[in-house]
Amino acid sequence: MSNILYMKKIILFFLAFSAGLAGMAQAAGYNYPDAFYFVNEISVRGQPERPFHLEIRVRGNPADSFSRLRIYTVQVRKGKEDIIGKTMQYALRDTGSWNTYRVDGITDKAAASIYFYVAVNGNGKYLFDNLQYSIADVSGTMAEKELANQSFEDKKILNGYYSSARPSGWLQLQASPLAAEGKQSLEVTVSGQKPASIRSTARR
């Protein structure tokens, strides 16, 4: 029961966090709400001011020019809702048949965790695979750390992640045999989402 309450609290936290970013998202050209997101929590407790690197492989097929991904990290203190200001970093994208979205940063001296946040904004089909995480040791040498289900190979495809929603009429989550590494990737398909401007016009 405590695990269920904890997961609900995390999901509510990210829903509130996403709502707080809505104005900034619109200014950046995000016309849709987040249709779906998943989050990996990475502990960095006892590792202050260390360089870190995160990346994930993605193949995207957005349904229109306004649909896109938002991939970023935020750092938090021991309290899960206690975001450390000025730590949000959007991922940079490298091109290729599988795009690599990457974040390089430095852990805050007060950070207990890094949240790696992936959101589908709008409609389309996306494949996700091979999440990788590295952090520097005390000598400054970067070392890759293993994450749970980092290549989405588990039978329960989102095992080890917090997610915002379950499959429904407009959201489909499944394993795909098309993978950047291993036997499968996470396939996310979203349809039927409407831009914020259309929804507001319809309400009037």
Buried (B, 14 or more C-beta within 10 A) or exposed (E): EEEEEEEEEBBEBBEEBBEEBEEEBEEEEBBBBBBBBBBBBBEBEEBEEBEBBBBBBBBBEBBEEBBBBBBBBBBBBEEBEEBBEEBBBEBEBEEEEBBBBBBBBBBBEEBBBBBBBBBBBBBBBBBBBBBBBBBBEEEEEEEEEEBEBBBBBBEEBBEBBBBBBEEEEBBBBEBBEEBBBEEBBBBBBBBEBBBBEEEEEEEE
